[in-house]
Amino acid sequence: MTTMVKPHLFIPGPTNIPDAVRMAMNLPMEDMRSPEFPKFTLPIFEDLKKVFKQKDGRVFIFPSSGTGAWESAITNTLAVGDKVLMSRFGQFSLLWVDMAERLGLKVELCDEEWGTGVPLEKYADILAKDKNHEIKAVFATHNETATGVSSDIAGVRKALDAAKHPALLFVDGVSSVGSLDMRMGEWGVDACVSGSQKGFMLPTGLGILAVSQKALDANKSLNGRMNRCFFSWEDMIKTNDLGYFPYTPATQLIRGLRASIDLIFAEGLDNVIARHTRLASGVRAAVDAWGLKLCAKEPKWHSDTVSAIVVPEGIDANNVLKTAYYRYNTSLGTGLNKVAGKVFRIGHLGALDEGMIGGVLFNVEMALKDCGVPIKFGSGTGAAAEYFSKTATKPALSKAA
């Protein structure tokens, strides 16, 4: 692996950081309690609400990963012993269930096949039968990064509404917000968790949590029934309303967040979402041309931020990963837990375009061939190029051209 060229990073997070975001973070330390600081922070809170497409509520920014935001959502709205509905179908939905149980919640669990997503029919049936409304919250992982599966959050809301169920709706949007369609207000999402290192195109270090007014009301009625300190909303609200934080914030990361939001708004959030769909479709065209399969069992589960690709029988996906890394300077996502050694993952979210996707597909073809997968060079890259060419928006040629 050459040291002269930066590695090609195609894991599903941390993602590539645009130069504008990197430069925004390259500044001297600043006074996070200066009288000027609120002029910088208060607009960020409001602009983040636009990214989540909220109708009400507020956004919290914690110096943590998305896992910290998960914990904050639970401990500020629920009590030990509360019953919640969850589904497990990949490493990250698995970890969310584990956290809920460790925090003392009673989990009604739908254990699903890896490669599928949130089971809407099961959710609808369970909620309809819960006449006493014992379930206090419904959890849904919007994008399961381990298996490349995206789930229907609007469908979860329909199940809640059909049952006339008052439970809170919690969504793991760590690898979806800023990349996939997320409509908190329209879908009645009460807590949506994200992190800085995915669609926001930043280093790891910010846990971003958007909550509805309903969730804020639930927090007020808790009266401290679940212990919390660092991730307490009460402390954040008091200081955030003034443009400050209850502890030292990650100022440089928040400066980068400002630049990231500006890039998203400049492109247009709906255009960002459409770009991710298009790039993901190009990757899927390549996978089909290689004669390989995705871990996602059906097209309805296909993720537009990461593709988990199943290697043929007798091939170790870890060898594909190592070959890509050491021979072709390319980092791909590893298989996790049940799919370890069976899949490799191409992350296609954040600051990406067709040329970058073409580059990773080119290197993946070589790594697969080196590891004994009988693919034809140019098959996947050609299929992706054909798709991108057919779906390209053609700008008008200038007179000079």
RODO-2510 file (C-alpha; in nm, 4 decimals, decimal comma):
residues 401
     n   res          X          Y          Z
     1     m     0,0000     0,0000     0,0000
     2     t     0,1536     0,3306    -0,1087
     3     t     0,2043     0,6021     0,1475
     4     m     0,1957     0,8706    -0,1204
     5     v    -0,1804     0,8580    -0,1785
     6     k    -0,4454     0,8890     0,0881
     7     p    -0,6429     0,5678     0,1470
     8     h    -0,9698     0,5224    -0,0387
     9     l    -1,2266     0,5144     0,2414
    10     f    -1,5477     0,3286     0,1641
    11     i    -1,6595     0,2075     0,5022
    12     p    -2,0118     0,3121     0,6080
    13     g    -1,8736     0,5654     0,8535
    14     p    -1,6676     0,7514     0,9415
    15     t    -1,7145     0,8915     0,5930
    16     n    -1,4996     1,1168     0,3777
    17     i    -1,4730     1,4737     0,5064
    18     p    -1,5161     1,7512     0,2485
    19     d    -1,2376     2,0093     0,2358
    20     a    -1,4776     2,2882     0,3392
    21     v    -1,5640     2,0952     0,6552
    22     r    -1,2001     2,0128     0,7339
    23     m    -1,0986     2,3763     0,6930
    24     a    -1,3852     2,4942     0,9122
    25     m    -1,2433     2,2813     1,1944
    26     n    -0,8869     2,4018     1,1385
    27     l    -0,8977     2,7014     1,3687
    28     p    -0,7536     2,8041     1,7056
    29     m    -0,9349     2,7138     2,0255
    30     e    -1,2113     2,9565     2,1127
    31     d    -1,3967     3,0723     2,4222
    32     m    -1,7142     2,8637     2,4417
    33     r    -1,8556     3,1049     2,6994
    34     s    -1,7907     3,4259     2,5119
    35     p    -2,0835     3,6662     2,4599
    36     e    -2,0507     3,6047     2,0848
    37     f    -2,0825     3,2250     2,1020
    38     p    -2,4666     3,2117     2,0978
    39     k    -2,4692     3,3935     1,7624
    40     f    -2,2944     3,0845     1,6260
    41     t    -2,4746     2,8049     1,8138
    42     l    -2,8393     2,9108     1,8168
    43     p    -2,8796     2,9031     1,4355
    44     i    -2,7242     2,5551     1,4268
    45     f    -2,9953     2,4168     1,6551
    46     e    -3,2613     2,5601     1,4267
    47     d    -3,0955     2,4438     1,1049
    48     l    -3,0555     2,0900     1,2370
    49     k    -3,4330     2,0778     1,2839
    50     k    -3,4618     2,1378     0,9089
    51     v    -3,2315     1,8447     0,8338
    52     f    -3,4494     1,6166     1,0497
    53     k    -3,7643     1,7797     0,9021
    54     q    -3,9140     1,8431     1,2434
    55     k    -4,2413     2,0226     1,3083
    56     d    -4,1735     2,0915     1,6751
    57     g    -3,9375     1,9915     1,9549
    58     r    -3,5647     2,0555     1,9614
    59     v    -3,2210     1,9112     1,8869
    60     f    -2,9484     1,8214     2,1349
    61     i    -2,5784     1,7989     2,0450
    62     f    -2,3750     1,5820     2,2809
    63     p    -1,9964     1,5305     2,2777
    64     s    -2,0333     1,1566     2,2151
    65     s    -2,0990     0,9018     1,9448
    66     g    -2,4508     0,8120     1,8391
    67     t    -2,4568     0,5573     2,1200
    68     g    -2,4602     0,8408     2,3718
    69     a    -2,7593     0,9938     2,1963
    70     w    -2,9332     0,6542     2,2139
    71     e    -2,8817     0,6483     2,5908
    72     s    -3,0042     1,0044     2,6243
    73     a    -3,3267     0,9283     2,4370
    74     i    -3,4050     0,6328     2,6636
    75     t    -3,3078     0,7746     3,0018
    76     n    -3,4917     1,1039     2,9527
    77     t    -3,8280     0,9635     2,8451
    78     l    -3,8680     0,6161     2,9969
    79     a    -3,8521     0,4540     3,3398
    80     v    -3,6966     0,1315     3,4637
    81     g    -3,9455    -0,1487     3,4018
    82     d    -4,1230     0,0226     3,1119
    83     k    -4,2252    -0,2098     2,8302
    84     v    -4,0932    -0,1293     2,4824
    85     l    -4,1298    -0,2915     2,1399
    86     m    -3,8073    -0,3562     1,9488
    87     s    -3,6772    -0,5634     1,6573
    88     r    -3,3341    -0,7156     1,6058
    89     f    -3,1985    -0,7956     1,2598
    90     g    -2,8366    -0,6766     1,2551
    91     q    -2,5470    -0,5718     1,4748
    92     f    -2,6696    -0,2206     1,5496
    93     s    -3,0325    -0,3077     1,6178
    94     l    -2,8846    -0,5828     1,8381
    95     l    -2,6799    -0,3277     2,0319
    96     w    -2,9854    -0,1045     2,0771
    97     v    -3,1774    -0,3963     2,2297
    98     d    -2,8808    -0,4715     2,4544
    99     m    -2,8741    -0,1122     2,5791
   100     a    -3,2469    -0,1080     2,6492
   101     e    -3,2217    -0,4255     2,8523
   102     r    -2,9157    -0,3058     3,0442
   103     l    -3,0959     0,0176     3,1306
   104     g    -3,3799    -0,1813     3,2845
   105     l    -3,6470    -0,1742     3,0155
   106     k    -3,8737    -0,4725     2,9506
   107     v    -3,8244    -0,5514     2,5831
   108     e    -4,0880    -0,7218     2,3704
   109     l    -3,8580    -0,8439     2,0951
   110     c    -3,9142    -0,9368     1,7335
   111     d    -3,6075    -1,1395     1,6367
   112     e    -3,5843    -1,1207     1,2581
   113     e    -3,3656    -1,2774     0,9919
   114     w    -3,0526    -1,0754     0,9190
   115     g    -3,1055    -0,9203     0,5792
   116     t    -3,4590    -0,8110     0,6605
   117     g    -3,5755    -0,5083     0,8596
   118     v    -3,8463    -0,3802     1,0916
   119     p    -4,1400    -0,6296     1,0713
   120     l    -4,4346    -0,3971     1,0105
   121     e    -4,7010    -0,6680     1,0204
   122     k    -4,5753    -0,8028     1,3544
   123     y    -4,5539    -0,4503     1,4970
   124     a    -4,9095    -0,3766     1,3842
   125     d    -5,0406    -0,6983     1,5397
   126     i    -4,8594    -0,6466     1,8712
   127     l    -4,9724    -0,2845     1,8992
   128     a    -5,3328    -0,3702     1,8130
   129     k    -5,3384    -0,6319     2,0896
   130     d    -5,1876    -0,3958     2,3478
   131     k    -5,5249    -0,2599     2,4577
   132     n    -5,3929    -0,1366     2,7927
   133     h    -5,1099     0,0527     2,6233
   134     e    -4,8420    -0,1168     2,8307
   135     i    -4,5894    -0,0504     2,5526
   136     k    -4,4414     0,2930     2,6206
   137     a    -4,2129     0,3209     2,3183
   138     v    -4,1633     0,1569     1,9791
   139     f    -3,8054     0,1358     1,8467
   140     a    -3,7137     0,1156     1,4786
   141     t    -3,3683     0,1075     1,3210
   142     h    -3,4043     0,3120     1,0035
   143     n    -3,0836     0,1852     0,8449
   144     e    -2,9090    -0,1301     0,9671
   145     t    -2,5509    -0,0715     0,8607
   146     a    -2,4301    -0,4260     0,9281
   147     t    -2,6539    -0,5831     0,6647
   148     g    -2,7272    -0,2909     0,4323
   149     v    -3,0975    -0,2849     0,5198
   150     s    -3,3293     0,0152     0,5292
   151     s    -3,6722     0,0001     0,6980
   152     d    -4,0033     0,1784     0,6453
   153     i    -4,0461     0,4317     0,9255
   154     a    -4,3653     0,5736     0,7768
   155     g    -4,5030     0,2195     0,7963
   156     v    -4,4267     0,2019     1,1684
   157     r    -4,6179     0,5245     1,2194
   158     k    -4,9136     0,3794     1,0258
   159     a    -4,9127     0,0763     1,2559
   160     l    -4,9200     0,3006     1,5636
   161     d    -5,1977     0,5158     1,4216
   162     a    -5,4067     0,2169     1,3128
   163     a    -5,3927     0,0819     1,6678
   164     k    -5,4577     0,4315     1,8096
   165     h    -5,1538     0,3658     2,0261
   166     p    -4,9900     0,6505     2,2209
   167     a    -4,6416     0,4963     2,2460
   168     l    -4,3400     0,7104     2,1646
   169     l    -4,1655     0,6321     1,8350
   170     f    -3,7855     0,6099     1,8566
   171     v    -3,5745     0,5869     1,5418
   172     d    -3,2074     0,5010     1,5005
   173     g    -3,1081     0,7348     1,2191
   174     v    -2,7329     0,7191     1,2751
   175     s    -2,6579     0,6068     0,9186
   176     s    -2,9633     0,7612     0,7544
   177     v    -3,0088     1,1250     0,8615
   178     g    -2,8611     1,3565     0,6002
   179     s    -2,8523     1,0732     0,3462
   180     l    -3,1926     0,9018     0,3418
   181     d    -3,5401     1,0507     0,3586
   182     m    -3,6186     1,1324     0,7225
   183     r    -3,9420     1,3187     0,7958
   184     m    -3,9693     1,3410     1,1725
   185     g    -4,2700     1,5705     1,1748
   186     e    -4,4706     1,3949     0,9042
   187     w    -4,3963     1,0477     1,0412
   188     g    -4,4544     1,1393     1,4043
   189     v    -4,1066     1,0378     1,5176
   190     d    -4,0479     1,1362     1,8805
   191     a    -3,6738     1,0748     1,9087
   192     c    -3,4303     1,0342     1,6210
   193     v    -3,0653     0,9588     1,6875
   194     s    -2,7779     1,0459     1,4575
   195     g    -2,4018     1,0870     1,4724
   196     s    -2,1521     1,3238     1,3195
   197     q    -1,9501     1,0619     1,1290
   198     k    -2,2083     0,9514     0,8718
   199     g    -2,4263     1,1800     0,6585
   200     f    -2,2969     1,4874     0,8412
   201     m    -1,9479     1,4130     0,7014
   202     l    -1,7547     1,4870     1,0208
   203     p    -1,5184     1,2962     1,2473
   204     t    -1,6765     1,0845     1,5179
   205     g    -1,7530     1,2830     1,8313
   206     l    -2,1012     1,4342     1,8160
   207     g    -2,4157     1,2497     1,9165
   208     i    -2,7094     1,4364     1,7632
   209     l    -3,0562     1,3763     1,9041
   210     a    -3,3733     1,5323     1,7651
   211     v    -3,6844     1,5045     1,9834
   212     s    -4,0496     1,6010     1,9448
   213     q    -4,2595     1,8081     2,1820
   214     k    -4,4297     1,4833     2,2858
   215     a    -4,0919     1,3464     2,3957
   216     l    -4,0150     1,6687     2,5831
   217     d    -4,3498     1,6371     2,7618
   218     a    -4,2675     1,2762     2,8530
   219     n    -3,9399     1,3984     2,9987
   220     k    -4,1193     1,6513     3,2190
   221     s    -4,3559     1,3878     3,3555
   222     l    -4,0791     1,1429     3,4493
   223     n    -3,9803     1,3134     3,7733
   224     g    -3,6388     1,1521     3,7626
   225     r    -3,7528     0,7887     3,7531
   226     m    -3,4449     0,6854     3,5511
   227     n    -3,1067     0,8091     3,6676
   228     r    -2,9202     1,0360     3,4288
   229     c    -2,6560     1,3046     3,4498
   230     f    -2,4269     1,3657     3,1523
   231     f    -2,7093     1,3042     2,9028
   232     s    -2,9778     1,4912     3,0966
   233     w    -3,2083     1,7035     2,8825
   234     e    -3,2890     1,9363     3,1697
   235     d    -2,9297     2,0544     3,1978
   236     m    -2,8963     2,0904     2,8216
   237     i    -3,2193     2,2877     2,7837
   238     k    -3,1237     2,5431     3,0456
   239     t    -2,7961     2,6272     2,8769
   240     n    -2,8834     2,5554     2,5115
   241     d    -3,1639     2,8112     2,5255
   242     l    -2,8953     3,0709     2,5940
   243     g    -2,6621     2,9358     2,3246
   244     y    -2,4288     2,7516     2,5614
   245     f    -2,3714     2,3994     2,6946
   246     p    -2,3650     2,2567     3,0502
   247     y    -2,0100     2,1321     2,9927
   248     t    -1,7279     2,2020     2,7505
   249     p    -1,8633     2,1409     2,3984
   250     a    -1,6619     2,0011     2,1086
   251     t    -1,6271     2,3458     1,9542
   252     q    -1,4197     2,2472     1,6522
   253     l    -1,6585     1,9665     1,5607
   254     i    -1,9516     2,2057     1,5918
   255     r    -1,7684     2,4488     1,3606
   256     g    -1,7401     2,1612     1,1156
   257     l    -2,1084     2,0824     1,1658
   258     r    -2,1941     2,4359     1,0610
   259     a    -1,9975     2,3887     0,7386
   260     s    -2,1578     2,0474     0,6803
   261     i    -2,5106     2,1835     0,7181
   262     d    -2,4216     2,4652     0,4789
   263     l    -2,3071     2,2108     0,2180
   264     i    -2,6273     2,0082     0,2612
   265     f    -2,8430     2,3189     0,2210
   266     a    -2,6406     2,4405    -0,0790
   267     e    -2,7012     2,1122    -0,2619
   268     g    -3,0552     2,0884    -0,1300
   269     l    -3,1560     1,8166     0,1160
   270     d    -3,3888     1,6475    -0,1328
   271     n    -3,1087     1,6506    -0,3917
   272     v    -2,8715     1,4939    -0,1385
   273     i    -3,1216     1,2143    -0,0790
   274     a    -3,1714     1,1622    -0,4541
   275     r    -2,7930     1,1527    -0,5070
   276     h    -2,7583     0,8759    -0,2492
   277     t    -3,0323     0,6733    -0,4181
   278     r    -2,8654     0,7127    -0,7557
   279     l    -2,5151     0,6215    -0,6353
   280     a    -2,6493     0,3214    -0,4434
   281     s    -2,8356     0,2060    -0,7534
   282     g    -2,5069     0,2161    -0,9464
   283     v    -2,3409    -0,0024    -0,6842
   284     r    -2,6310    -0,2467    -0,6968
   285     a    -2,6017    -0,2616    -1,0765
   286     a    -2,2358    -0,3584    -1,0331
   287     v    -2,3203    -0,6293    -0,7790
   288     d    -2,5749    -0,7788    -1,0196
   289     a    -2,3212    -0,7729    -1,3033
   290     w    -2,0689    -0,9567    -1,0867
   291     g    -2,3259    -1,2307    -1,0283
   292     l    -2,3204    -1,1664    -0,6525
   293     k    -2,6030    -1,1064    -0,4053
   294     l    -2,6712    -0,8459    -0,1409
   295     c    -2,7283    -0,9428     0,2210
   296     a    -3,0588    -0,7530     0,2012
   297     k    -3,3136    -1,0205     0,1122
   298     e    -3,5439    -0,8110    -0,1075
   299     p    -3,5272    -0,4807    -0,2969
   300     k    -3,7624    -0,3218    -0,0417
   301     w    -3,4848    -0,3600     0,2156
   302     h    -3,2054    -0,2123     0,0004
   303     s    -3,0111     0,0623     0,1755
   304     d    -2,8982     0,3698    -0,0131
   305     t    -2,6090     0,4306     0,2267
   306     v    -2,4344     0,0923     0,2417
   307     s    -2,4363    -0,2313     0,0446
   308     a    -2,3441    -0,5552     0,2233
   309     i    -2,2289    -0,7951    -0,0486
   310     v    -2,2298    -1,1712     0,0077
   311     v    -1,9193    -1,3544    -0,1141
   312     p    -1,9529    -1,6932    -0,2883
   313     e    -1,9315    -2,0182    -0,0948
   314     g    -1,5698    -2,1040    -0,0185
   315     i    -1,4521    -1,7426    -0,0236
   316     d    -1,3592    -1,5634     0,2992
   317     a    -1,4799    -1,2043     0,2931
   318     n    -1,1986    -1,1118     0,5297
   319     n    -0,9479    -1,1980     0,2558
   320     v    -1,1294    -0,9646     0,0198
   321     l    -1,1045    -0,6900     0,2819
   322     k    -0,7341    -0,7480     0,3401
   323     t    -0,6580    -0,7639    -0,0317
   324     a    -0,8440    -0,4407    -0,0985
   325     y    -0,6620    -0,2746     0,1913
   326     y    -0,3059    -0,3938     0,1356
   327     r    -0,2956    -0,4177    -0,2452
   328     y    -0,5331    -0,1449    -0,3517
   329     n    -0,5255     0,1051    -0,0644
   330     t    -0,9010     0,0708    -0,0173
   331     s    -1,0923     0,0331     0,3089
   332     l    -1,4180    -0,1594     0,2851
   333     g    -1,6596    -0,2403     0,5665
   334     t    -1,6156    -0,5724     0,7423
   335     g    -1,8878    -0,8245     0,8162
   336     l    -2,0117    -0,8095     1,1754
   337     n    -2,1366    -1,0809     1,4096
   338     k    -2,3526    -1,3341     1,2189
   339     v    -2,2272    -1,2167     0,8798
   340     a    -1,8561    -1,1972     0,9681
   341     g    -1,6497    -1,3563     0,6905
   342     k    -1,9610    -1,3814     0,4726
   343     v    -2,0001    -1,0237     0,3517
   344     f    -1,7982    -0,7159     0,2776
   345     r    -1,9579    -0,3734     0,2741
   346     i    -1,9278    -0,0743     0,0455
   347     g    -2,0275     0,2455     0,2194
   348     h    -2,1778     0,4944    -0,0258
   349     l    -2,2866     0,7870     0,1891
   350     g    -2,1685     1,1371     0,2536
   351     a    -1,9445     1,3359     0,0195
   352     l    -1,9405     1,1069    -0,2860
   353     d    -1,9927     1,1272    -0,6612
   354     e    -1,9922     0,8908    -0,9588
   355     g    -1,6153     0,8985    -1,0054
   356     m    -1,5532     0,7969    -0,6464
   357     i    -1,8027     0,5115    -0,6739
   358     g    -1,6379     0,4018    -0,9972
   359     g    -1,3005     0,3992    -0,8241
   360     v    -1,4078     0,1728    -0,5407
   361     l    -1,5845    -0,0650    -0,7787
   362     f    -1,2662    -0,0838    -0,9896
   363     n    -1,0603    -0,1780    -0,6824
   364     v    -1,3231    -0,4218    -0,5541
   365     e    -1,3180    -0,6036    -0,8882
   366     m    -0,9440    -0,6550    -0,8607
   367     a    -0,9665    -0,7676    -0,4971
   368     l    -1,2449    -1,0149    -0,5759
   369     k    -1,0542    -1,1583    -0,8718
   370     d    -0,7366    -1,1867    -0,6639
   371     c    -0,9308    -1,3838    -0,4025
   372     g    -1,0654    -1,6334    -0,6545
   373     v    -1,4090    -1,4920    -0,7298
   374     p    -1,4747    -1,5656    -1,1008
   375     i    -1,5820    -1,2209    -1,2155
   376     k    -1,5068    -1,0499    -1,5441
   377     f    -1,3005    -0,7326    -1,5197
   378     g    -1,5092    -0,4331    -1,6173
   379     s    -1,8422    -0,6069    -1,5638
   380     g    -1,9397    -0,4229    -1,2479
   381     t    -1,7713    -0,0951    -1,3304
   382     g    -1,9257    -0,1048    -1,6759
   383     a    -2,2746    -0,1704    -1,5415
   384     a    -2,2420     0,1170    -1,2966
   385     a    -2,1080     0,3487    -1,5665
   386     e    -2,3968     0,2596    -1,7959
   387     y    -2,6477     0,3300    -1,5190
   388     f    -2,4861     0,6597    -1,4235
   389     s    -2,4682     0,7678    -1,7870
   390     k    -2,8355     0,6927    -1,8489
   391     t    -2,9489     0,8719    -1,5328
   392     a    -2,7169     1,1740    -1,5497
   393     t    -2,8670     1,5194    -1,5502
   394     k    -2,7324     1,6802    -1,8649
   395     p    -2,6403     2,0474    -1,8152
   396     a    -2,6780     2,2813    -2,1099
   397     l    -2,3563     2,3262    -2,3070
   398     s    -2,2078     2,6737    -2,3034
   399     k    -2,1674     2,8676    -2,6282
   400     a    -1,7914     2,8336    -2,5927
   401     a    -1,8250     2,4570    -2,6002
***
